[in-house]
Amino acid sequence: MVVVDRFSKMVHFVACTKTLDATHVADLFFREIVRLHGIPRTITSDRDVKFLSHFWRTLWGKFGTRLQFSSAAHPQTDGQTETVNRSLGNLLRCFVGKNIRQWDLILAQIEFSFNQSVNQATKCSPFEVAYGYNPITPLDLIPDTPPSVFSIDGEQRSREIQQLHKTVQETIAKHNAKCKNQANKHRRKVEFKEGDMVWIHLRKDRFPLGAFAKLKPKADGPFRIIKKFNDNAYQIDLPGGYNISATFNVADLTPHYELDDSPTPGE
């Protein structure tokens, strides 16, 4: 289980199995995350059955935590966790070597290294954002290494940390705006309302096409929108044969036009 703090970008890697149910995942979350950081205000996750279960929703509802779910087959909703997952995979391949079955034994070292590395979005390490300084490492214990210097005055130190958090917040906002502009370069603004008819894009990672995949249609529909979560996520009235989540990102939807309502070229 990978947990990422949205502000400091601090990560926690918790070893677990896919067969754990929601109660065991909640127990791990409280033991490894809540004990260090407290109750989160929001949790963004994928649409795994554990996170959609009644137990999980009721538990966090009692604490006042708002649950946010990514659209199916649209990992950009929680891009920072997807980025961490890729980095974790690369680090595990480097450190594990031939001892593949012992990957869980080095998670602690990888987590420490990750949290001490400078993040591209904040321009600081997660340790520095969360605690105001980087912890001592074995390299810092080598003789003739100058120690980190900071003011011992409590009030001055408090102002330094507040200024650091303000700078990090501004840096994250600029980085997010840059990523948003880059992602929106080739994206067209489309909004739907409940009751609209749409076509769904048949992504091969979400809809296994099987044999003769190249000859099968790339879209299906039209289907009716039965619920609008926000401008990016909609619930579609899918036939039961698909057996997948009926929530789609707007990028996978195309408006359906009747023959006499179809737009003219250029519109």
C-alpha positions as CSV (number, residue, x, y, z in Angstrom):
1,M,0.0,0.0,0.0
2,V,1.4,3.4,-1.1
3,V,0.3,6.5,0.8
4,V,1.4,10.0,-0.3
5,D,0.8,13.3,1.6
6,R,-0.5,15.9,-0.9
7,F,1.3,18.8,0.7
8,S,4.8,17.6,1.8
9,K,4.9,14.7,-0.8
10,M,6.0,12.4,2.1
11,V,5.5,8.8,1.2
12,H,4.9,5.6,3.2
13,F,5.2,2.1,1.8
14,V,3.3,-0.5,3.7
15,A,3.8,-4.2,2.9
16,C,0.5,-6.1,2.5
17,T,-1.3,-8.6,0.4
18,K,-4.0,-8.1,-2.2
19,T,-6.3,-10.5,-0.3
20,L,-6.7,-8.1,2.7
21,D,-10.2,-6.9,3.2
22,A,-11.2,-3.3,4.2
23,T,-11.0,-3.9,7.9
24,H,-7.4,-5.1,7.7
25,V,-6.5,-2.2,5.4
26,A,-8.0,0.2,7.8
27,D,-6.0,-1.4,10.7
28,L,-2.8,-0.9,8.7
29,F,-3.7,2.7,7.8
30,F,-4.2,3.5,11.5
31,R,-1.0,1.7,12.6
32,E,1.3,3.1,9.9
33,I,-0.2,6.5,8.9
34,V,-2.7,7.9,11.5
35,R,-0.2,7.3,14.4
36,L,2.3,9.6,12.6
37,H,0.1,12.2,10.9
38,G,-3.3,12.1,12.5
39,I,-6.7,11.8,10.8
40,P,-6.6,13.0,7.2
41,R,-9.1,15.6,5.9
42,T,-9.4,13.9,2.5
43,I,-8.4,10.6,1.0
44,T,-8.0,10.1,-2.7
45,S,-7.9,6.5,-3.9
46,D,-8.8,4.3,-6.8
47,R,-12.1,2.4,-7.0
48,D,-10.9,-0.8,-5.4
49,V,-13.7,-2.8,-3.8
50,K,-12.0,-2.2,-0.4
51,F,-12.3,1.6,-0.7
52,L,-15.9,1.4,-2.0
53,S,-17.1,-0.9,0.8
54,H,-19.7,0.2,3.3
55,F,-17.2,-0.4,6.1
56,W,-14.6,2.0,4.6
57,R,-17.1,4.7,3.8
58,T,-18.8,4.5,7.2
59,L,-15.5,4.5,9.1
60,W,-14.1,7.7,7.5
61,G,-17.6,9.3,7.6
62,K,-17.4,9.0,11.4
63,F,-14.1,10.9,11.4
64,G,-15.3,13.6,9.0
65,T,-12.8,12.5,6.3
66,R,-14.0,13.2,2.7
67,L,-13.3,10.3,0.4
68,Q,-12.4,11.1,-3.2
69,F,-12.2,8.4,-5.9
70,S,-10.4,8.4,-9.2
71,S,-12.3,7.7,-12.4
72,A,-11.9,4.1,-13.7
73,A,-9.0,3.7,-16.2
74,H,-8.0,7.4,-15.6
75,P,-5.0,7.4,-13.3
76,Q,-4.3,11.1,-13.9
77,T,-6.8,11.8,-11.1
78,D,-4.2,10.8,-8.6
79,G,-1.1,11.5,-10.6
80,Q,1.3,11.9,-7.7
81,T,0.6,8.4,-6.4
82,E,1.0,6.9,-9.9
83,T,4.4,8.7,-10.2
84,V,5.5,7.3,-6.8
85,N,4.4,3.8,-7.9
86,R,6.7,4.0,-10.9
87,S,9.6,5.3,-8.8
88,L,9.0,2.6,-6.2
89,G,9.1,-0.1,-8.9
90,N,12.4,1.2,-10.3
91,L,13.9,1.4,-6.8
92,L,12.8,-2.1,-5.9
93,R,14.3,-3.5,-9.1
94,C,17.6,-1.8,-8.3
95,F,17.8,-3.0,-4.6
96,V,16.2,-6.4,-4.8
97,G,18.4,-7.9,-7.4
98,K,18.1,-11.7,-7.3
99,N,16.3,-11.7,-3.9
100,I,12.9,-11.1,-5.3
101,R,11.0,-12.7,-2.4
102,Q,12.6,-10.3,0.1
103,W,11.3,-7.1,-1.4
104,D,9.4,-6.2,1.8
105,L,12.6,-6.2,3.8
106,I,14.0,-3.1,2.1
107,L,10.8,-1.0,2.0
108,A,12.0,1.0,5.0
109,Q,15.3,1.9,3.5
110,I,13.6,2.9,0.2
111,E,11.0,5.0,2.0
112,F,13.7,6.8,3.9
113,S,15.7,7.5,0.7
114,F,12.6,8.7,-1.1
115,N,11.6,11.1,1.6
116,Q,15.0,12.6,1.7
117,S,15.2,13.2,-2.0
118,V,14.3,16.6,-3.4
119,N,10.8,16.6,-4.9
120,Q,10.4,18.2,-8.3
121,A,7.1,19.9,-7.3
122,T,8.2,21.4,-4.0
123,K,11.9,21.8,-4.7
124,C,12.5,20.5,-1.1
125,S,12.6,17.0,0.4
126,P,9.5,15.7,2.1
127,F,11.5,15.5,5.4
128,E,12.4,19.2,5.1
129,V,8.8,20.2,4.4
130,A,7.3,18.1,7.2
131,Y,10.0,18.6,9.9
132,G,11.9,21.7,8.8
133,Y,15.2,19.8,8.2
134,N,16.6,16.6,6.8
135,P,17.5,13.8,9.2
136,I,21.0,12.6,9.8
137,T,22.2,9.9,7.4
138,P,25.2,7.5,7.7
139,L,27.0,9.8,5.3
140,D,26.6,12.7,7.7
141,L,28.5,10.7,10.3
142,I,31.7,10.6,8.2
143,P,34.4,12.9,9.8
144,D,35.0,16.3,8.4
145,T,31.5,16.6,7.2
146,P,30.1,20.1,8.2
147,P,26.9,19.8,10.2
148,S,23.7,21.5,9.2
149,V,23.4,24.9,10.7
150,F,20.2,26.5,11.8
151,S,19.0,29.0,14.4
152,I,18.5,27.7,17.9
153,D,16.1,30.5,18.7
154,G,12.6,29.0,18.8
155,E,10.7,32.0,17.5
156,Q,13.2,32.4,14.6
157,R,13.0,28.7,13.8
158,S,9.2,28.9,13.8
159,R,9.3,31.8,11.3
160,E,11.7,29.8,9.1
161,I,9.4,26.8,9.0
162,Q,6.3,29.0,8.2
163,Q,8.2,30.7,5.4
164,L,9.3,27.3,4.1
165,H,5.7,26.0,4.1
166,K,4.5,29.2,2.3
167,T,7.2,28.8,-0.3
168,V,6.4,25.1,-0.8
169,Q,2.7,25.9,-1.2
170,E,3.4,28.5,-3.8
171,T,5.8,26.2,-5.6
172,I,3.3,23.4,-5.7
173,A,0.6,25.7,-7.0
174,K,2.9,26.8,-9.9
175,H,3.9,23.2,-10.6
176,N,0.2,22.1,-10.7
177,A,-0.7,25.0,-13.0
178,K,2.1,24.1,-15.3
179,C,1.1,20.5,-15.4
180,K,-2.6,21.5,-15.9
181,N,-1.7,23.8,-18.9
182,Q,0.4,21.1,-20.4
183,A,-2.4,18.4,-20.1
184,N,-5.0,20.8,-21.4
185,K,-3.2,21.8,-24.6
186,H,-4.9,19.1,-26.6
187,R,-8.0,18.8,-24.5
188,R,-11.4,20.2,-25.6
189,K,-13.9,21.5,-23.0
190,V,-17.0,19.4,-23.0
191,E,-19.7,19.3,-20.3
192,F,-22.6,16.9,-20.1
193,K,-25.8,16.9,-18.0
194,E,-27.9,14.1,-16.6
195,G,-30.0,12.6,-19.4
196,D,-27.6,13.3,-22.2
197,M,-26.7,10.5,-24.6
198,V,-23.1,9.8,-25.1
199,W,-20.7,7.3,-26.8
200,I,-18.0,5.6,-24.6
201,H,-14.4,5.1,-25.8
202,L,-13.5,1.4,-25.6
203,R,-10.0,1.6,-24.1
204,K,-8.2,-1.7,-24.5
205,D,-6.9,-1.6,-20.9
206,R,-10.5,-1.4,-19.6
207,F,-12.4,-3.4,-22.3
208,P,-10.5,-6.6,-23.2
209,L,-11.3,-6.9,-26.9
210,G,-10.0,-10.5,-27.5
211,A,-9.4,-11.8,-31.0
212,F,-9.7,-9.6,-34.0
213,A,-9.3,-6.6,-31.8
214,K,-8.2,-4.3,-34.6
215,L,-11.4,-4.9,-36.5
216,K,-13.7,-4.2,-33.5
217,P,-15.3,-0.8,-33.0
218,K,-13.5,1.8,-30.9
219,A,-16.7,3.1,-29.3
220,D,-20.0,1.9,-28.2
221,G,-23.4,3.6,-27.5
222,P,-25.2,5.7,-27.3
223,F,-25.8,5.4,-23.5
224,R,-27.6,7.8,-21.1
225,I,-25.9,9.7,-18.4
226,I,-27.7,8.9,-15.1
227,K,-25.5,10.9,-12.7
228,K,-23.0,13.7,-12.9
229,F,-20.3,13.7,-10.1
230,N,-18.5,16.8,-11.4
231,D,-17.3,18.2,-14.8
232,N,-14.9,15.3,-15.2
233,A,-16.7,12.2,-13.9
234,Y,-20.1,10.8,-15.0
235,Q,-22.1,7.6,-14.3
236,I,-23.4,5.9,-17.4
237,D,-26.4,3.6,-17.8
238,L,-24.3,0.6,-19.1
239,P,-25.8,-2.7,-20.0
240,G,-25.0,-5.5,-17.6
241,G,-22.9,-7.4,-20.1
242,Y,-19.9,-5.2,-19.6
243,N,-19.4,-6.0,-15.9
244,I,-17.2,-3.0,-15.2
245,S,-17.5,0.3,-13.3
246,A,-20.1,2.6,-14.9
247,T,-18.1,5.7,-13.9
248,F,-16.3,7.4,-16.8
249,N,-14.0,10.3,-17.2
250,V,-15.1,13.0,-19.6
251,A,-12.1,12.2,-21.8
252,D,-13.7,8.8,-22.6
253,L,-17.1,10.3,-23.6
254,T,-18.3,11.7,-26.9
255,P,-21.6,13.4,-27.3
256,H,-24.3,11.7,-29.4
257,Y,-26.1,13.7,-32.0
258,E,-29.3,12.8,-33.8
259,L,-29.1,12.9,-37.6
260,D,-30.8,16.3,-37.8
261,D,-28.8,17.7,-34.8
262,S,-25.3,16.8,-35.9
263,P,-22.9,19.8,-35.9
264,T,-21.6,21.3,-39.1
265,P,-17.9,21.0,-39.9
266,G,-15.9,23.6,-37.9
267,E,-18.4,23.9,-35.0
